[in-house]
Amino acid sequence: MSSSIVETVDIEAPVAVTWALWSDVTQWPKFLSHVQRVDPLDEKRFGWQLSLPGADKAFVAELTEVVPEDRIAWKTTEGVHHAGVVTFHRLDDRSSRVALQIEYDPQGFLEHLGALTNLDSALANYDLGEFQKLAELTAAGGISEIR
């Protein structure tokens, strides 16, 4: 049984800022609550270490499409099975919309329960809220550079 998550957030930051933050894998643990670390393996592949309720997971994901300031798509090549895309939409000069879509195959009781109860969507929504805070702080000059 495949499950999907689709969440969006409007952010008071231009697309250039939201893109710069999301396209930098070193930033992901700052706003993806379940991500412990992401290690670049080469230009397209990344090793992920997740800490989820009831299970820690490790997998390798590969970028399948990168269009600057527009979209980043990926799929896993080792470990868990999922694929996703995040898109960046200009609302005006100072705001943008970020949309996240993930398709995955829940494994085990807890993941099936999360899919059935929409806990996975709630977690994605929370993470987008954390991303929104980071992007708005960056856009307002609260973070002088993106590292």
Z-matrix of the N, CA and C atoms (Angstrom, degrees):
N
C 1 1.446
C 2 1.524 1 108.68
N 3 1.287 2 116.95 1 120.99
C 4 1.457 3 122.11 2 178.65
C 5 1.525 4 109.31 3 -91.92
N 6 1.318 5 116.38 4 145.16
C 7 1.460 6 122.11 5 177.78
C 8 1.516 7 108.87 6 -123.11
N 9 1.319 8 115.45 7 157.97
C 10 1.461 9 118.85 8 177.99
C 11 1.519 10 110.34 9 -137.54
N 12 1.320 11 113.48 10 152.25
C 13 1.457 12 122.79 11 177.88
C 14 1.520 13 106.36 12 -127.06
N 15 1.321 14 116.71 13 132.70
C 16 1.465 15 121.96 14 173.61
C 17 1.517 16 106.70 15 -135.23
N 18 1.320 17 116.29 16 118.73
C 19 1.466 18 121.99 17 179.82
C 20 1.528 19 108.87 18 -138.76
N 21 1.323 20 116.42 19 148.33
C 22 1.464 21 121.10 20 175.82
C 23 1.521 22 109.53 21 -133.69
N 24 1.330 23 115.29 22 158.20
C 25 1.458 24 120.81 23 175.06
C 26 1.529 25 107.89 24 -146.42
N 27 1.332 26 115.55 25 137.77
C 28 1.458 27 121.43 26 173.75
C 29 1.519 28 107.69 27 -94.72
N 30 1.332 29 115.43 28 135.47
C 31 1.462 30 121.55 29 -171.05
C 32 1.524 31 109.92 30 -129.02
N 33 1.326 32 116.25 31 135.02
C 34 1.461 33 121.25 32 175.11
C 35 1.526 34 109.00 33 -81.90
N 36 1.316 35 114.13 34 67.47
C 37 1.468 36 122.92 35 177.32
C 38 1.520 37 106.88 36 -158.78
N 39 1.322 38 117.37 37 142.71
C 40 1.462 39 119.42 38 179.72
C 41 1.537 40 111.55 39 -67.37
N 42 1.314 41 115.41 40 159.85
C 43 1.462 42 121.35 41 179.31
C 44 1.531 43 111.05 42 -54.82
N 45 1.316 44 117.96 43 -37.79
C 46 1.470 45 120.44 44 -178.96
C 47 1.534 46 110.97 45 -57.13
N 48 1.327 47 117.60 46 -38.44
C 49 1.467 48 122.02 47 -179.74
C 50 1.520 49 110.44 48 -73.50
N 51 1.337 50 117.17 49 -48.04
C 52 1.467 51 118.91 50 -178.56
C 53 1.517 52 110.48 51 -63.55
N 54 1.326 53 116.64 52 -40.34
C 55 1.464 54 120.33 53 177.25
C 56 1.528 55 111.27 54 -61.72
N 57 1.324 56 116.74 55 -48.02
C 58 1.468 57 120.72 56 -177.53
C 59 1.529 58 111.08 57 -59.34
N 60 1.326 59 117.10 58 -40.63
C 61 1.467 60 119.82 59 179.35
C 62 1.522 61 112.00 60 -67.78
N 63 1.330 62 116.51 61 -48.90
C 64 1.467 63 119.00 62 -174.96
C 65 1.525 64 111.85 63 -71.98
N 66 1.313 65 117.89 64 -32.27
C 67 1.473 66 119.57 65 -177.45
C 68 1.526 67 112.23 66 -76.76
N 69 1.323 68 118.26 67 -8.28
C 70 1.459 69 123.06 68 177.59
C 71 1.532 70 108.97 69 -97.10
N 72 1.337 71 117.11 70 102.06
C 73 1.472 72 121.10 71 -174.30
C 74 1.523 73 112.85 72 -59.41
N 75 1.316 74 117.96 73 -25.16
C 76 1.463 75 119.48 74 179.96
C 77 1.526 76 111.61 75 -67.68
N 78 1.341 77 117.50 76 -17.91
C 79 1.463 78 122.18 77 179.22
C 80 1.534 79 112.44 78 -82.33
N 81 1.326 80 118.23 79 -21.43
C 82 1.464 81 121.16 80 -171.65
C 83 1.524 82 114.46 81 -55.29
N 84 1.332 83 119.98 82 -44.13
C 85 1.479 84 117.53 83 179.09
C 86 1.531 85 113.57 84 -62.97
N 87 1.324 86 118.38 85 -16.54
C 88 1.467 87 121.20 86 178.58
C 89 1.524 88 112.08 87 -73.22
N 90 1.341 89 117.54 88 -27.01
C 91 1.461 90 118.81 89 -177.01
C 92 1.526 91 114.17 90 -127.09
N 93 1.312 92 118.51 91 -11.65
C 94 1.464 93 120.88 92 175.32
C 95 1.528 94 107.24 93 -99.44
N 96 1.328 95 116.17 94 101.14
C 97 1.465 96 122.17 95 -168.26
C 98 1.523 97 114.49 96 -59.35
N 99 1.293 98 118.71 97 -27.73
C 100 1.458 99 121.99 98 -177.39
C 101 1.534 100 112.94 99 -92.77
N 102 1.327 101 117.65 100 -5.43
C 103 1.466 102 121.19 101 -177.93
C 104 1.523 103 109.27 102 -89.99
N 105 1.321 104 116.01 103 118.16
C 106 1.460 105 121.90 104 177.07
C 107 1.524 106 110.51 105 -81.69
N 108 1.343 107 115.47 106 -44.73
C 109 1.462 108 119.98 107 178.68
C 110 1.520 109 110.86 108 -161.09
N 111 1.329 110 114.77 109 155.73
C 112 1.455 111 123.02 110 175.73
C 113 1.521 112 105.93 111 -132.92
N 114 1.328 113 115.50 112 122.02
C 115 1.462 114 120.34 113 -178.37
C 116 1.521 115 110.34 114 -115.23
N 117 1.344 116 118.08 115 119.36
C 118 1.461 117 120.03 116 175.68
C 119 1.532 118 109.67 117 -62.97
N 120 1.345 119 116.76 118 131.23
C 121 1.457 120 122.35 119 176.77
C 122 1.526 121 110.38 120 -99.54
N 123 1.312 122 116.65 121 -33.86
C 124 1.467 123 124.45 122 172.73
C 125 1.530 124 106.29 123 -161.97
N 126 1.340 125 118.70 124 -162.94
C 127 1.470 126 120.35 125 -175.45
C 128 1.521 127 113.40 126 -65.62
N 129 1.344 128 117.58 127 -24.30
C 130 1.464 129 120.17 128 -174.12
C 131 1.518 130 114.28 129 -118.31
N 132 1.322 131 119.04 130 -15.50
C 133 1.464 132 120.78 131 -173.58
C 134 1.528 133 111.73 132 -116.32
N 135 1.350 134 114.34 133 143.61
C 136 1.455 135 121.51 134 -177.51
C 137 1.520 136 109.94 135 -135.67
N 138 1.321 137 116.14 136 138.02
C 139 1.455 138 121.25 137 173.12
C 140 1.512 139 108.91 138 -92.16
N 141 1.326 140 116.49 139 127.47
C 142 1.459 141 123.19 140 -178.02
C 143 1.517 142 109.66 141 -109.09
N 144 1.314 143 115.97 142 142.58
C 145 1.468 144 123.27 143 172.37
C 146 1.522 145 106.11 144 -124.65
N 147 1.346 146 116.67 145 115.34
C 148 1.455 147 122.01 146 -178.59
C 149 1.511 148 110.82 147 -111.21
N 150 1.321 149 115.49 148 149.41
C 151 1.454 150 121.90 149 171.74
C 152 1.523 151 106.74 150 -124.27
N 153 1.335 152 115.85 151 105.52
C 154 1.453 153 122.35 152 -177.27
C 155 1.518 154 109.50 153 -113.96
N 156 1.328 155 118.27 154 157.10
C 157 1.467 156 119.57 155 176.94
C 158 1.528 157 110.52 156 -55.76
N 159 1.303 158 115.64 157 120.35
C 160 1.453 159 120.44 158 177.73
C 161 1.509 160 116.05 159 86.47
N 162 1.338 161 118.58 160 -6.70
C 163 1.470 162 118.67 161 -177.97
C 164 1.519 163 111.25 162 -166.24
N 165 1.320 164 114.76 163 140.45
C 166 1.460 165 120.69 164 167.74
C 167 1.520 166 106.77 165 -99.63
N 168 1.315 167 116.95 166 143.22
C 169 1.460 168 121.33 167 -177.27
C 170 1.523 169 109.31 168 -132.74
N 171 1.319 170 114.14 169 148.30
C 172 1.463 171 120.76 170 173.10
C 173 1.525 172 106.89 171 -131.72
N 174 1.322 173 116.60 172 141.12
C 175 1.454 174 120.17 173 177.51
C 176 1.519 175 109.89 174 -158.08
N 177 1.318 176 115.22 175 168.25
C 178 1.458 177 121.95 176 176.18
C 179 1.524 178 107.41 177 -114.96
N 180 1.318 179 116.04 178 130.75
C 181 1.464 180 121.99 179 177.32
C 182 1.518 181 108.79 180 -119.44
N 183 1.324 182 114.10 181 148.93
C 184 1.462 183 121.52 182 -178.81
C 185 1.519 184 109.45 183 -121.89
N 186 1.335 185 116.36 184 134.12
C 187 1.459 186 120.26 185 175.14
C 188 1.526 187 108.05 186 -70.25
N 189 1.329 188 116.36 187 129.03
C 190 1.466 189 120.55 188 179.23
C 191 1.519 190 112.13 189 -105.61
N 192 1.337 191 116.13 190 -19.49
C 193 1.459 192 120.18 191 178.17
C 194 1.527 193 109.06 192 -158.88
N 195 1.325 194 115.68 193 132.52
C 196 1.459 195 121.16 194 175.08
C 197 1.526 196 107.00 195 -135.78
N 198 1.326 197 115.46 196 114.30
C 199 1.456 198 121.52 197 176.31
C 200 1.531 199 105.38 198 -120.81
N 201 1.344 200 117.72 199 107.04
C 202 1.466 201 120.91 200 -174.88
C 203 1.529 202 113.04 201 -49.22
N 204 1.341 203 113.19 202 134.12
C 205 1.455 204 124.45 203 179.05
C 206 1.529 205 113.03 204 58.58
N 207 1.351 206 117.01 205 21.24
C 208 1.459 207 120.88 206 179.43
C 209 1.532 208 112.73 207 -133.94
N 210 1.358 209 117.72 208 -56.05
C 211 1.457 210 118.77 209 -175.41
C 212 1.527 211 112.95 210 -159.81
N 213 1.323 212 114.25 211 150.94
C 214 1.457 213 122.84 212 173.16
C 215 1.526 214 106.08 213 -133.50
N 216 1.328 215 116.63 214 123.59
C 217 1.466 216 120.99 215 178.94
C 218 1.522 217 108.80 216 -121.58
N 219 1.338 218 116.07 217 150.73
C 220 1.455 219 121.09 218 -178.80
C 221 1.520 220 110.48 219 -149.63
N 222 1.324 221 114.90 220 165.56
C 223 1.464 222 121.79 221 170.89
C 224 1.521 223 107.01 222 -148.83
N 225 1.311 224 116.21 223 154.03
C 226 1.454 225 119.54 224 178.12
C 227 1.521 226 109.73 225 -81.47
N 228 1.327 227 115.25 226 149.21
C 229 1.465 228 120.72 227 177.50
C 230 1.522 229 111.23 228 -119.10
N 231 1.326 230 117.29 229 -17.51
C 232 1.463 231 122.96 230 177.80
C 233 1.518 232 108.49 231 -145.56
N 234 1.342 233 116.63 232 145.87
C 235 1.465 234 120.39 233 178.18
C 236 1.516 235 110.82 234 87.25
N 237 1.328 236 117.06 235 -137.33
C 238 1.466 237 121.95 236 -178.14
C 239 1.520 238 110.93 237 -63.14
N 240 1.331 239 116.86 238 158.69
C 241 1.454 240 120.93 239 178.80
C 242 1.526 241 109.84 240 -105.56
N 243 1.334 242 115.67 241 113.60
C 244 1.452 243 120.19 242 169.91
C 245 1.519 244 109.95 243 -158.49
N 246 1.315 245 114.78 244 162.49
C 247 1.458 246 122.47 245 177.61
C 248 1.514 247 106.98 246 -143.98
N 249 1.315 248 116.15 247 155.01
C 250 1.451 249 117.95 248 -179.47
C 251 1.511 250 112.77 249 -161.48
N 252 1.318 251 113.16 250 172.83
C 253 1.451 252 120.92 251 176.61
C 254 1.529 253 107.71 252 -149.30
N 255 1.306 254 115.66 253 141.03
C 256 1.460 255 121.34 254 171.32
C 257 1.522 256 106.13 255 -121.09
N 258 1.335 257 115.15 256 132.29
C 259 1.461 258 120.10 257 -178.93
C 260 1.523 259 109.74 258 -120.62
N 261 1.316 260 114.74 259 151.83
C 262 1.464 261 123.12 260 -175.42
C 263 1.523 262 108.33 261 -120.76
N 264 1.330 263 116.69 262 125.77
C 265 1.456 264 121.67 263 -174.83
C 266 1.524 265 109.67 264 -125.08
N 267 1.323 266 116.29 265 128.18
C 268 1.462 267 121.90 266 177.74
C 269 1.518 268 108.98 267 -76.68
N 270 1.319 269 117.29 268 122.13
C 271 1.459 270 121.04 269 173.65
C 272 1.522 271 110.23 270 -92.75
N 273 1.336 272 116.23 271 -42.32
C 274 1.454 273 123.43 272 172.00
C 275 1.527 274 106.59 273 -162.31
N 276 1.320 275 118.14 274 -170.21
C 277 1.465 276 120.76 275 -175.59
C 278 1.527 277 113.38 276 -61.96
N 279 1.341 278 117.01 277 -24.25
C 280 1.463 279 119.37 278 -174.42
C 281 1.521 280 114.17 279 -118.49
N 282 1.322 281 117.90 280 5.08
C 283 1.471 282 118.62 281 -179.79
C 284 1.524 283 111.20 282 -144.36
N 285 1.319 284 113.82 283 157.06
C 286 1.456 285 120.51 284 -177.33
C 287 1.518 286 110.31 285 -147.46
N 288 1.318 287 115.53 286 166.56
C 289 1.461 288 122.78 287 175.02
C 290 1.523 289 107.04 288 -120.07
N 291 1.321 290 115.34 289 133.26
C 292 1.462 291 121.41 290 176.10
C 293 1.522 292 106.85 291 -113.58
N 294 1.324 293 115.89 292 127.65
C 295 1.463 294 121.45 293 179.76
C 296 1.527 295 108.53 294 -117.82
N 297 1.325 296 115.66 295 134.07
C 298 1.459 297 122.86 296 -178.99
C 299 1.522 298 109.05 297 -119.94
N 300 1.318 299 116.52 298 129.76
C 301 1.463 300 121.22 299 175.79
C 302 1.519 301 108.18 300 -132.06
N 303 1.336 302 116.18 301 128.01
C 304 1.462 303 121.98 302 -179.85
C 305 1.525 304 108.86 303 -131.11
N 306 1.310 305 116.10 304 133.54
C 307 1.468 306 123.32 305 172.39
C 308 1.518 307 106.12 306 -112.66
N 309 1.345 308 117.16 307 132.14
C 310 1.458 309 119.05 308 -178.72
C 311 1.518 310 111.09 309 -151.40
N 312 1.321 311 114.92 310 162.15
C 313 1.456 312 122.35 311 176.32
C 314 1.517 313 108.21 312 -107.81
N 315 1.337 314 117.95 313 107.47
C 316 1.464 315 120.26 314 179.29
C 317 1.534 316 110.77 315 -61.59
N 318 1.327 317 115.37 316 137.03
C 319 1.462 318 121.73 317 177.91
C 320 1.518 319 108.35 318 -119.87
N 321 1.307 320 116.98 319 130.61
C 322 1.457 321 120.52 320 176.41
C 323 1.514 322 112.98 321 81.88
N 324 1.315 323 115.10 322 168.98
C 325 1.456 324 122.67 323 -174.67
C 326 1.521 325 112.52 324 -61.32
N 327 1.353 326 117.52 325 -48.54
C 328 1.469 327 120.01 326 -175.00
C 329 1.522 328 112.30 327 -64.42
N 330 1.326 329 117.34 328 -39.37
C 331 1.464 330 119.25 329 179.34
C 332 1.523 331 110.99 330 -69.32
N 333 1.334 332 117.44 331 -38.82
C 334 1.470 333 119.85 332 175.85
C 335 1.523 334 110.31 333 -63.77
N 336 1.322 335 117.38 334 -41.09
C 337 1.454 336 121.72 335 177.96
C 338 1.532 337 110.52 336 -62.80
N 339 1.329 338 116.62 337 -43.46
C 340 1.471 339 120.72 338 178.05
C 341 1.514 340 111.90 339 -60.74
N 342 1.342 341 116.88 340 -39.84
C 343 1.464 342 120.78 341 178.30
C 344 1.525 343 110.82 342 -68.05
N 345 1.330 344 117.08 343 -42.70
C 346 1.465 345 121.02 344 -178.09
C 347 1.526 346 112.65 345 -68.01
N 348 1.322 347 117.84 346 -35.42
C 349 1.471 348 121.83 347 -176.15
C 350 1.522 349 113.35 348 -95.67
N 351 1.330 350 117.02 349 3.02
C 352 1.469 351 122.73 350 -177.66
C 353 1.518 352 113.14 351 64.89
N 354 1.327 353 117.43 352 18.66
C 355 1.458 354 120.53 353 175.59
C 356 1.525 355 110.47 354 -62.40
N 357 1.335 356 116.96 355 -35.80
C 358 1.466 357 120.15 356 178.51
C 359 1.528 358 111.23 357 -63.57
N 360 1.337 359 117.93 358 -38.42
C 361 1.470 360 120.80 359 176.81
C 362 1.524 361 110.92 360 -68.09
N 363 1.333 362 116.44 361 -37.81
C 364 1.466 363 120.21 362 177.74
C 365 1.524 364 110.49 363 -63.41
N 366 1.333 365 117.28 364 -39.78
C 367 1.459 366 121.31 365 177.91
C 368 1.530 367 110.48 366 -65.67
N 369 1.334 368 117.42 367 -43.02
C 370 1.467 369 120.72 368 178.05
C 371 1.528 370 110.35 369 -62.72
N 372 1.328 371 117.03 370 -40.24
C 373 1.452 372 121.42 371 178.55
C 374 1.529 373 110.84 372 -63.87
N 375 1.344 374 116.49 373 -42.22
C 376 1.462 375 121.29 374 177.46
C 377 1.532 376 110.03 375 -60.60
N 378 1.343 377 116.06 376 -46.52
C 379 1.465 378 120.43 377 -178.95
C 380 1.521 379 111.55 378 -62.89
N 381 1.333 380 117.88 379 -38.74
C 382 1.467 381 119.68 380 176.39
C 383 1.523 382 110.64 381 -65.51
N 384 1.325 383 117.63 382 -33.52
C 385 1.466 384 120.79 383 175.16
C 386 1.518 385 111.65 384 -64.41
N 387 1.329 386 116.11 385 -40.03
C 388 1.473 387 120.29 386 176.56
C 389 1.528 388 110.16 387 -65.88
N 390 1.334 389 116.75 388 -39.87
C 391 1.461 390 120.76 389 176.78
C 392 1.531 391 110.10 390 -62.74
N 393 1.331 392 116.81 391 -42.18
C 394 1.460 393 121.41 392 178.82
C 395 1.531 394 110.43 393 -57.84
N 396 1.332 395 117.15 394 -47.02
C 397 1.474 396 120.91 395 179.28
C 398 1.524 397 110.98 396 -59.09
N 399 1.332 398 117.46 397 -46.61
C 400 1.460 399 121.94 398 -179.38
C 401 1.527 400 111.09 399 -63.44
N 402 1.326 401 117.17 400 -44.35
C 403 1.469 402 120.70 401 -179.19
C 404 1.524 403 111.54 402 -66.13
N 405 1.329 404 117.21 403 -41.62
C 406 1.464 405 119.83 404 -179.58
C 407 1.525 406 111.65 405 -68.78
N 408 1.323 407 116.66 406 -36.68
C 409 1.459 408 120.48 407 175.46
C 410 1.525 409 110.60 408 -64.65
N 411 1.324 410 116.69 409 -42.37
C 412 1.459 411 121.30 410 177.81
C 413 1.515 412 111.17 411 -63.42
N 414 1.345 413 116.74 412 -45.39
C 415 1.473 414 121.17 413 -178.72
C 416 1.525 415 111.64 414 -64.81
N 417 1.325 416 116.53 415 -32.18
C 418 1.459 417 120.63 416 -179.37
C 419 1.535 418 112.41 417 -80.95
N 420 1.324 419 116.01 418 -1.44
C 421 1.453 420 120.14 419 179.33
C 422 1.521 421 112.80 420 89.50
N 423 1.321 422 117.32 421 8.26
C 424 1.470 423 120.75 422 179.04
C 425 1.520 424 113.37 423 -70.84
N 426 1.327 425 115.00 424 -22.34
C 427 1.474 426 120.22 425 174.30
C 428 1.521 427 104.71 426 -122.98
N 429 1.317 428 116.21 427 117.58
C 430 1.459 429 119.80 428 -172.04
C 431 1.527 430 113.44 429 -71.99
N 432 1.321 431 116.90 430 -29.54
C 433 1.461 432 118.31 431 177.38
C 434 1.513 433 108.36 432 -147.45
N 435 1.310 434 114.60 433 154.54
C 436 1.455 435 120.49 434 -179.97
C 437 1.532 436 107.08 435 -92.75
N 438 1.326 437 115.32 436 119.70
C 439 1.456 438 119.04 437 178.60
C 440 1.493 439 110.15 438 -113.29
